[in-house]
Amino acid sequence: MEDTTRENRRSVYEIVMSKTVEERFMMYAQMYEDAKAIARAALPTSLPHQDQEREIFKRIHGEYPEAFAARLY
């Protein structure tokens, strides 16, 4: 589904590309941290920390870390 106009996509692209590599890296790193916080908020607080981290990884990447790593190697 495309709900963003080409003009808006182009405008965002130009804004992002006008930043330095370091600024873009920091922007995307912050977005990743924000996604982790959103995923963490949906998990039961009683879940042990290591299990929380596995579930957060799965919610963001679509599979558990070991399955993800197995595809890489």
Buried (B, 14 or more C-beta within 10 A) or exposed (E): EEEEEEEEEEEEEEEEEEEEEEEEEEEEEEEEEEEBEEBBEEBEEEEEEEEBBBBBBBBEEEEEEEEEEEEEE
